[in-house]
Amino acid sequence: MRYTESKERSAEVLRATLRHMGQHEARWTPITFTLWYEYAAGINAGLSQAVDECLRNHRVLGDDEVARLHRDHVADPDREAIQKISTELQRSMSSVAQNASNTSVRAGAFGDQIDRLAGAMKHGDLQALPALLEGATASALEMKGTTAALMQLIHDERLEIERLRADLTRARDEALLDPLTRVLNRRGFDREIQALLSQPLGARQTHSLVMIDIDHFKRVNDAHGHVLGDQVIRGLAELLRDSVPDGDRRIARYGGEEFAILLPRTPVDESAQLAQAVLRRARAMRIRDRRTKQVVMRVTVSAGVAAMHCGDDASSWIARADDALYKSKQAGRDRVTLA
């Protein structure tokens, strides 16, 4: 991200940044500074929304939370991996270019020999013909071998470039995935919702958003520890993938134990039915101790569903779905509420 604030404005942002840093437990590192600078400057909408959610929960941010927020909303994709792939791509292209240049030089020399041979034949220089013919024959064989080698190199390097492009795509995709659940992370979700908001809709069409949260998740961590808590989160992510098979529907870990499902061109009643199906399947989940295989807990989830309205931006759409989710919690949990 480029920072374009004036000197006066950046001084104001700096003071606010230091104030935020002083209110939280995270160490004062470049990552912490960058996160709070972008938050204070208001130049990163996804980050601001995520931080605001944390602050609404009266959370004091430590190193782990700051690192996660920075990874999901500030950091570029894996620069080291992308730089390595780019270097290998450049090497492959340079290798082909160099060999093509060498082949071109040899082709030029061969052309000169052919010209001399043609001149000798035209002028009847029979004494020079044998040597010229022998040289042209040798050059022709060399050209054949050089051209074959170049064609093989082009073939091999084309395969290598395709592999490197696939690696580059994977590296970029990995930057948008949550490492625990392998669904989209918050950054990936922000990109997808922005793309969806820009899609034109036909008459009587709408997009829907479902927000899902694990009920009483703090009790899970307090009673069974974070290892089992992570197991519950992974289990719900797997359940969501099974419940939302359509390729253009997007599942994301929105934060902590909360998930989001984007449903393009899906009416709200159909989205509510999908959410109800998720709730039923969640009730059937059994979390087992990995050592004893005994069932140690059951899980329920709550959901809120909101259709996209004309004039919505990401914040207003998410806010309505979140409000519906909050009403499900207030009404006793383990239920779906429509915005």
N, C-alpha and C positions, 0 to 999 in steps of 0.2 A: 504494500500500500504506500502511495506517495502522500506526504504530509505537506499541505499547501497553506497552512495557517500563517498569518502574518506574525511578525516578531511580537507585537503587542498581544495578539490572540494566543500565541503559543506560550507566552509568559503566564497568562491567566489559566490556561490548561495545565501548565506545569504545577501551579499552586494547587489546583484541584486534584491533580494526580498524586502529589505527595500527601495530601490530606487523606485520600482514599487508601493509599498504601499504609499510612499510619494506623488506620482503623482495623486492619486485618492481620492475621497471623503469618501470612506467607512472607518468606524472606525477600529482601529487597534485591532482586536480580533484574537483568535486562528483560526477561520474560514478564515479570510482575509489572515493571515500569511500562512496557509496551501495552500490556493489557489495559492498565488503568488509564494510560494516556489516550488510547482510542476510545475508551468508555467516556472519559471526561470531555473529549473533543466532540463526541456525538457523531463520529464518522463511520461507525461500524454498527449497522442496525441489528444484525444478528447477535453480535456480542452484547450490545446494550440490553436487548430483551432477555438474554440468558442471565446476565448479571442481575438485572432487576428481579428476575424470578428468585434467584438465590437470596437477594436482600429482603424480598418480601417474606421469606421464610426465616428471617432474622439469623441468617447463617453468617458466621465469620469464616472467611475464605482462607484456607491453608494452602500449602504448596501443591498438594495433589489436585485440588479444585482449580487453582490458578493454571496449573499445567494443562488440565483437561480443557478449560475454557480457551486457553491460548491455542492449543492444538486444533480445536474444532472451529474457532472463529477468527484467528489471527494468522497463524503460521501458514506459510505456503506449503504445497505438497512436498514430498521428500526431495529436497533440492539435491542432496548427494546422489541419490539414485538417478534422478533425471539428468544430472550433469554427467554421470558415468555413461549413461545410455547415449547422450548427445555426443560425447567424445568418441564412442565406438561407431556411431553413425557417420561421423565426420571421417574417421579412419577408413571405413568401408568405401565411402564415396571417393576419398583421396586415392585409395588403391586402384579403383576402377579408372579414375582419371589419368593416373600415372601410366598404367598399362595401355590405355587407349592412346596416350601421347607417344609411347614407345612404338606401338604398332603403326601409328601415323608416320613416324620418322622412317621406319623400315619400308612402309609402303611408298614413301617418297623416293627412297633410294632405289627400290625395285622399279619404279616408274622411269627413273633416269636411265637405268640399264636397258629397259625396253626401248626407250627413245634412241639410245646409242645403237642397239641392235637393228632397229628399223632404219636408221641412217646408213649403217654399213650395208644393209641389203639394198637400199635405194641406190647407193652409189657403186654397188658392185665390188665392195672391198672384201673380196673372198678371203684374204689373209687374216683379217681381224674377226671374221665370223665365228670360227670355232671357239675362240676364247670368250667372245661376247655371249655366244649361245650357252656355253658351259656356265658362265657367271649368272645369266638370266635363269637357267634351270635351277641352280643352287639357291638363288634368291626366291624363286617361286616356291620351292620346298620349304624354305625358312619362313616365307610369308604364310604358307598354309599352316605350319606349326604354330606361328605366333598368333594367327587369327583364331585357331582352335583353342589355344590357351586363353586368349582374351574372352572368347565366348563362354568357356567354362568358368572363368573368373566372374564374368557378369552374372552367370547363373547362380554361382555359389554366393556372391555378394548380395544378389537380389533376395535369396532365401535368408541370409543373415540380416538384411535390412528389415524384412518382414518380421523376423523374430524380435529385433530390437524395437520395432514399432509396437509390437504386442506387449513387450516388457514395459515400454513407456506408458501405454494405455493402462496396464495393470498398476503401475506405480501411481498414476494419477487417480485411478479408481480406489486404490487402497487408502489414499488420503481422505476419502469421503466415507469410509466405513468405520463403524464402531468396532474396536478390536475384541471386545467381549462377546458381542452378539452377532457380528458380521452382517448387520443391517446398516442402513445409512446412519452416519453420525449427524450431529446438529448442522455442521457445515453442508453436508450432502442434502439434508432436508431443506435448508435455506435455498439452495440452488434449485431444487425440484419445485418448491412452492412458487418461486419467482418465475420459473419456466411455465408453470401451470397458469399463473395469473396472466401471462402474456398470450395464452392460447385463445383464439376466438371461439365463441360458443354459438351453436345453432339455436334456433327457436326452441324454447322449452327445455333447453339443456342446462345443466349446472354441474359444477365440481363439488365434491364433498370432502370434509376433513373429519376424521375420527381421532380423538385424543383418549388414550387408555392409560390408567394408572393402577398399580398393584395396591390393593387395600392393606392398610396397617403394615406397610413394609418396614417401618422403623422397628416394630416389634420383632419382625423376622431377624433383623440384624442383631438386635439386643439379646434375643433368646438363643439364637443359633450361630451367630457370628457372620462375618462378611463372606466367608467362603460359601456357605449355604445360600446367603443372599444373592451372590453372583449366580449360583446354580438356578435360583428362581428366575432371575432376569433372563438368563440364557434359555430357560425352558419356555418362558412366555414369548421370546423372540422366535423360537422354533415353531411354537403354536401359531403365531401370527403368519409366518411364512406359509404354513400349511393351510391356513384359513383364507389367505389372500393370494391365490395362485396366479392371477392375471398379470402378465408381464408389464403392463403400463401402470399398475398400481404400486405405490411406493410405501415401504415401511421404514420407519426411522426410530432410533432411540433418541427421544427428544431431550432427555436429561434424567439422570438417576434411574428411577423405576418407572418413568413415564415414556410412553411410546406414541407415535403419530402414524396415521395411515392416510395417505392422499389417494383419493378415488376420482380420477378424471371422468367427466361425463357420466356421473352416477347420481341418480336422484337421492334425496335425503332419506326417503323411506327404505330404499334398498340398502343404503349405508347403515341405517339403524338395524336392519335385519342381519347384516354382516356382523355388526357389533354384538348383537344378542347371541349370535352363534359363537363368537369368541368367548363371551361370558360363560356360556354353557360348557364349552371345552375347557375353560380355565377351572371351573368347579370340579371337573373330572381329573385334573392334574393331581399327582401324588408325588411329593418331594421325599426322596429316600436318602437315608444316610449312606454315603458311598461305601463305608466299611461294613456296616451291619445289614444294609439293604432294607432296613425297616422304614416304614412310612413315618416321617417325623412331623409333617404338616400338610395342610391343604391350602389352596390358594383361591382367592376371589379377586376380581378386578372390577373397576368402575369405568364408565365411558361417557364421553360427551360428543355429540355429532352436530356439525354446523355446515350448511350449504354456503357456497360462495355467493355473496350479494354483489350486485352491480356497484362499482365504485370501491370495492374492497381492496385494501392492500394486505400484505401478509400479516401485519400486526393486528388489524381489526378482525380478520378472519380467525386467526389463532385465538384471539381474546374471547370471541364468542364460543368457540369450541371448548376452551378452558373453563369458561363460566358454566357451560353445561356440565362439564365434568365435575366441577365443584358442587353443583347442585345434586349430582348423583351421590357424592360423598355425604352431603348434608342430609339427604333423604334416607340414608342407611347403608349406602354402598351396595356393591354387587348389582348394579342396575345401569341402564342406558337412559340418558336424558338428551332430548333434542333442543338445540338452541332456538 
